[in-house]
Amino acid sequence: MTALRICLVVGLCAAVQALAAQWPGVGEVHARFAVTEKYPHVGLVIPAADGEPLYRLSCHQGDYESKVEGDFDHMFHCKLFDMRGVIRGDMFSPTPEWNRSRTRATFRREQLMGRCASHAYFGKDRTFRMMGMNLRMAISDLRQPDMRKMLSGEAAPDFAFNFQVDVRADATATNEFVGPAPEMCTSYYKVDESGKLVEIATVSDDEATPDTP
């Protein structure tokens, strides 16, 4: 029985390694950025294990448009591109059929505060696993005007935060696409009749989850 278990474990490990080997190995990256509404842009090259440029992480404020990279949505939005040109489009797309600009790498202001802030997939700290890679993006120390003033138009929707990016090789990340998350968290805010700020938060299926017949 022990020998059988060893064979099964070895066989599983070999299969995982074979799947991971189809993707180029990534080099380890740890980077930190100070992002503000005056300069809401982040550009980072993720190298291969041999040091050659492999992927490009590009992040911008939601009103940014590019003929090459497309549109960016909401407060802060990141896209990942293959610098070799082998993989077309945004590598954060959850499925090959996905035809929207926004993905789980789109950070909505409302998701970074209140109930959604600590959500495992749509909160301030998000991890993406695909193509032999583990990529983590985290927003911290968010500074912004009072939400009530932003809702009423008394204050501009300014922001400032720290943005951390960590990348490492992950032999167990054998899928080509990020895939749908187990669930998503969305929220919005309103001011009630008494002037109190109210959050409406909802946990539901990820928008990228395929419809079941």
C-alpha positions in Angstrom: 0.0 0.0 0.0 2.8 2.4 0.9 4.6 1.7 -2.4 1.3 2.3 -4.3 0.9 5.6 -2.6 4.4 6.7 -3.5 3.8 5.7 -7.1 0.6 7.7 -7.2 2.3 10.8 -5.7 5.3 10.6 -8.0 3.1 10.1 -11.0 0.9 13.1 -10.0 4.0 15.3 -9.4 5.4 14.2 -12.8 2.2 15.1 -14.5 2.1 18.5 -12.8 5.7 19.2 -13.8 5.0 18.2 -17.4 2.0 20.6 -17.6 4.0 23.5 -16.0 6.9 22.9 -18.4 4.9 24.1 -21.3 5.1 27.6 -20.0 8.3 29.6 -19.8 9.7 29.9 -16.2 9.3 33.3 -14.6 11.8 35.2 -12.5 10.9 36.3 -9.0 9.7 39.9 -8.7 8.9 42.1 -5.7 8.0 45.7 -6.5 6.2 48.5 -4.7 4.7 51.7 -6.2 3.1 54.9 -4.8 0.0 55.6 -6.9 -2.0 58.8 -7.0 -4.7 60.3 -9.2 -2.0 62.7 -10.5 0.1 59.7 -11.7 -2.1 56.6 -11.7 0.2 54.5 -13.9 2.3 51.4 -13.2 4.5 49.6 -15.7 6.5 46.6 -14.8 8.4 44.0 -16.8 8.3 40.4 -15.5 11.4 38.6 -16.6 11.8 34.9 -17.5 13.9 32.8 -15.3 16.9 33.5 -17.5 16.4 37.3 -17.1 14.9 37.9 -20.6 11.8 40.2 -20.7 8.7 37.9 -20.7 5.5 39.7 -19.6 4.5 43.4 -19.1 2.2 44.5 -16.4 0.4 47.7 -17.3 -1.9 49.5 -14.8 -3.8 52.8 -15.2 -6.7 54.8 -13.9 -10.1 53.9 -15.3 -10.4 56.7 -17.9 -7.1 55.8 -19.6 -7.4 54.6 -23.2 -4.7 53.2 -25.4 -4.8 52.0 -29.0 -2.3 49.2 -28.1 -3.6 48.2 -24.7 -7.3 49.1 -25.0 -9.6 50.7 -22.4 -9.0 50.7 -18.6 -12.0 50.7 -16.2 -12.9 51.9 -12.7 -10.4 53.4 -10.2 -7.4 51.3 -11.1 -7.1 48.5 -13.7 -4.2 46.3 -14.6 -3.5 44.2 -17.7 -0.8 41.6 -18.4 0.7 41.2 -21.8 3.1 38.7 -23.4 6.1 40.6 -24.6 7.0 37.8 -27.0 3.7 38.1 -28.8 2.8 34.5 -28.4 -0.3 35.1 -26.3 -2.6 37.8 -27.6 -4.5 40.3 -25.5 -4.9 40.7 -21.7 -3.6 37.6 -19.9 -5.8 38.4 -17.0 -8.9 37.4 -19.1 -10.6 34.6 -17.1 -11.6 32.5 -20.2 -10.7 32.5 -24.0 -14.3 33.7 -24.7 -14.1 36.7 -22.4 -14.8 39.8 -24.5 -14.9 42.5 -21.8 -12.2 44.9 -20.8 -12.7 44.5 -17.1 -11.4 41.5 -15.3 -10.5 40.5 -11.7 -7.5 42.8 -12.1 -9.9 45.7 -12.2 -10.0 47.4 -8.8 -13.2 49.3 -8.1 -13.1 51.9 -5.4 -16.0 50.4 -3.5 -14.3 47.0 -3.4 -11.3 48.4 -1.5 -13.3 49.6 1.5 -16.0 48.1 3.6 -17.1 44.5 3.4 -15.4 43.7 0.1 -12.0 44.9 1.2 -11.0 41.6 2.7 -12.6 39.4 0.1 -10.2 36.7 -1.1 -10.8 37.3 -4.8 -12.1 40.9 -5.2 -10.6 42.7 -2.2 -7.5 44.7 -1.7 -5.2 41.7 -2.0 -5.6 39.5 -5.1 -3.7 36.5 -6.4 -3.7 35.2 -9.9 -2.4 31.7 -10.8 -1.8 30.6 -14.4 0.9 29.4 -16.8 3.4 28.3 -14.1 3.2 31.6 -12.3 1.7 33.1 -9.1 1.1 36.8 -9.4 -0.1 38.8 -6.4 -1.3 42.5 -6.5 -2.2 44.3 -3.3 -3.4 47.8 -2.5 -2.8 49.3 0.9 -3.0 52.6 2.8 -5.9 53.9 0.6 -6.3 57.6 1.1 -9.4 59.4 -0.4 -12.0 62.1 0.4 -15.0 61.3 2.4 -17.4 59.1 0.4 -20.4 61.2 1.1 -18.7 64.3 -0.3 -17.6 62.3 -3.4 -21.2 61.1 -3.9 -22.6 64.6 -3.6 -20.0 66.1 -5.9 -18.5 68.3 -3.1 -15.1 66.4 -3.5 -13.3 65.1 -6.5 -12.8 61.3 -6.6 -9.1 61.6 -5.8 -7.1 58.7 -4.4 -3.6 57.7 -3.3 -2.4 54.2 -2.2 0.5 51.9 -2.1 0.6 49.1 -4.7 2.6 45.9 -4.2 3.3 43.3 -6.9 4.9 39.9 -6.1 5.6 37.3 -8.8 7.1 33.8 -8.3 7.1 30.5 -10.2 4.4 28.1 -9.3 4.6 24.6 -10.8 1.0 23.8 -9.7 -0.4 26.7 -11.7 -1.0 24.7 -14.9 -4.0 26.4 -16.3 -3.7 28.7 -19.3 -6.3 31.2 -18.2 -7.0 32.7 -14.7 -10.5 31.2 -14.8 -13.6 32.4 -12.9 -13.3 33.0 -9.2 -15.4 30.9 -6.9 -17.4 34.0 -6.1 -17.3 37.8 -6.5 -18.0 40.7 -4.1 -19.6 43.9 -5.3 -20.8 46.9 -3.4 -22.0 50.5 -3.8 -22.6 53.3 -1.4 -25.5 55.7 -0.9 -26.5 58.4 1.6 -29.8 57.7 3.3 -32.5 60.3 4.3 -30.7 60.8 7.7 -27.4 61.6 6.0 -25.8 58.3 7.0 -23.5 56.6 4.5 -24.9 53.1 3.7 -23.0 50.3 2.0 -24.9 47.7 -0.1 -22.6 44.7 -0.5 -23.4 41.5 -2.5 -21.5 38.2 -2.8 -22.5 36.3 -6.0 -21.2 34.1 -8.8 -18.3 35.5 -10.7 -19.4 37.3 -14.0 -17.0 35.0 -15.8 -18.7 31.8 -14.6 -20.1 30.1 -17.7 -23.9 29.8 -17.8 -25.1 26.2 -17.1 -27.8 24.8 -19.4 
